[in-house]
Amino acid sequence: MSEEKKPRSGFVAVVGRTNVGKSTLVNAAVGEKVAIVTPKPQTTRNVIRGIYNDERGQIIFMDTPGLHKPRTTMNERMVRQALDSVRSVDAVLWLLDATALWQNEEERLLAALREAGRPVVMAINQIDRLKNEGLVLPLIAELSKKAPGWEIYPMSALNKADLPGLLDLLFSLLPEGEPLFPLDVYTDQMERQLVAEIVREQLFARTREEVPHCAGVVVESFSEPKEEGGKVVIHCSILVERDSQKPIIIGRQGQNLKAIGVAARKEIQRLLGCAAELRLFVKVSPNWRDNPQILREMGMG
């Protein structure tokens, strides 16, 4: 009779350049939206945890901000969070873009990962976008030369059939141990942070190209229902840096801000499992991305 395998549990940092599919992959693996996803780079601003459970054990995915050239205090902290995360985890999942495999950010990340000394899976994402399947093997060969001995896994984060093989690799790198979080929990984010992320996702979806990176969301108040069947009442401030950005978000006769609020409220009610009242206010706060107090309120202290 074979000995029963012990469960494996641990933390996996998901790292890579901006817009390579980290949040999409974490959401797909966890089966719930724990990180917002937009076509625009630098969407993830905090390290967000998503928790996957099965009979093998538990993987706590740490979805990190994408590496990029920082221009503000906020961006510097985003990059620092991503690089710091690889030192305190059990394994690293490094996502690379099959259509643009290696840039300056990859060189910086390679050095950080070698210094951290954690086991790494290099996942070549978006291979479905390659016009010729024969291009995959040269990519694998190129990565093997840059990082000998590391696991390499070609995949598409949008293809569920690619997930089991990736999870097999990650579980093999984790230590034996019981789950670190309850089995019915899929994220350790506070409700306030999840609400801010949901509002920000709708803001990204409904504003011009230049506005989202200059805009942030702060949950000013979060009032629980006073009686069963009551509403959660949430007040959020959308911060912008210039007066000219405010009317873009508000829209003609307030229609854009209303659309942001309606879409976000539906998602928040699904998340919280109860009725919600969401009130949004747009405030001009010059250089908020360099304001330490505001960044701390957003969990980027």
Secondary structure, 3 states (H helix, E strand, C coil): CCCCCCCEEEEEEEEEECCCCHHHHHHHHHCCCCCCCCCCCCCCCCCEEEEEEECCEEEEEEECCCECCCCCHHHHHHHHHHHHHCCCCCEEEEEEECCECCCHHHHHHHHHHHHHCCCEEEEEECHHHCCCHHHHHHHHHHHHHHCCCCEEEECCCCCHHHHHHHHHHHHHHCCECCCCCCCCCCCCCCHHHHHHHHHHHHHHHCCCCCCHHHCEEEEEEEECCCCCCCCEEEEEEEEECCHHHHHHHHCHHHHHHHHHHHHHHHHHHHHHCCCEEEEEEEEECCCHHHCHHHHHHCCCC
